[in-house]
Amino acid sequence: NFYGALRSNVEVFAVEMYSKLQTFKDRFFKGQSYRGLTMATKDIDEYKWAIDNPGTLIEIKTLTSTSVDPKKAYHFARSKK
């Protein structure tokens, strides 16, 4: 299963992805998007720390959905997995 392989080899995938990012430059999204998710306070604190420490990279080892519609993002946050 693809996602199981990805989860168990995420570092290999991440290194490959980061090394190829510039080849996808013409496909980068430019604009505002929204991501709805539920987070623990500890995770929110890590985001706050990253805001205060420019150049920080937060690695999320899950796939998340985004939308240009904030109502859809709210739905993502409220949906049960």
C-alpha positions as CSV (number, residue, x, y, z in Angstrom):
1,N,0.0,0.0,0.0
2,F,1.4,3.4,-1.1
3,Y,0.6,5.3,2.1
4,G,2.0,2.6,4.3
5,A,5.3,2.6,2.3
6,L,5.3,6.4,2.4
7,R,4.7,6.5,6.2
8,S,7.6,4.0,6.9
9,N,10.0,5.7,4.5
10,V,9.0,9.4,4.9
11,E,12.6,10.6,5.3
12,V,13.6,9.2,1.9
13,F,10.6,10.7,0.3
14,A,11.1,14.1,2.0
15,V,14.7,14.3,0.9
16,E,13.8,13.4,-2.7
17,M,10.9,15.9,-2.7
18,Y,12.9,18.8,-1.3
19,S,15.7,18.2,-3.8
20,K,13.2,18.4,-6.7
21,L,11.1,21.3,-5.5
22,Q,12.5,23.8,-8.0
23,T,11.4,21.6,-10.9
24,F,7.8,22.1,-9.8
25,K,8.2,25.9,-9.6
26,D,5.7,26.5,-12.4
27,R,3.1,24.5,-10.5
28,F,3.4,26.4,-7.2
29,F,0.2,27.8,-5.9
30,K,0.1,31.6,-5.5
31,G,-2.7,32.9,-3.4
32,Q,-4.4,32.3,-0.2
33,S,-5.5,28.9,0.8
34,Y,-7.1,27.4,4.0
35,R,-6.4,24.2,5.8
36,G,-8.8,23.0,8.4
37,L,-7.5,20.5,11.0
38,T,-7.8,19.6,14.6
39,M,-4.6,20.0,16.7
40,A,-3.4,19.4,20.2
41,T,-2.3,22.4,22.2
42,K,1.3,21.1,22.1
43,D,1.2,21.1,18.3
44,I,-0.1,24.7,18.2
45,D,2.7,25.7,20.5
46,E,5.2,24.3,18.0
47,Y,3.7,26.5,15.3
48,K,3.9,29.5,17.5
49,W,7.5,28.7,18.2
50,A,8.1,28.4,14.4
51,I,6.6,31.9,13.8
52,D,9.1,33.3,16.3
53,N,12.0,31.4,14.6
54,P,12.2,32.3,10.9
55,G,13.6,29.7,8.6
56,T,12.0,26.9,10.7
57,L,10.6,23.9,8.8
58,I,7.6,22.0,10.3
59,E,7.3,18.5,9.0
60,I,3.9,17.0,9.0
61,K,3.9,13.3,8.4
62,T,0.3,13.1,7.2
63,L,-1.6,14.2,4.1
64,T,-3.8,17.3,4.6
65,S,-6.4,18.9,2.5
66,T,-6.5,22.5,1.5
67,S,-9.0,24.7,-0.2
68,V,-9.4,28.3,-1.4
69,D,-12.8,28.2,0.3
70,P,-12.6,28.8,4.1
71,K,-15.9,27.0,4.6
72,K,-14.5,23.8,3.1
73,A,-11.5,24.1,5.3
74,Y,-13.8,24.4,8.3
75,H,-15.5,21.2,7.2
76,F,-12.1,19.5,7.0
77,A,-11.5,20.4,10.7
78,R,-14.9,19.2,11.8
79,S,-14.9,15.9,9.9
80,K,-14.2,12.7,11.9
81,K,-11.5,10.5,10.6
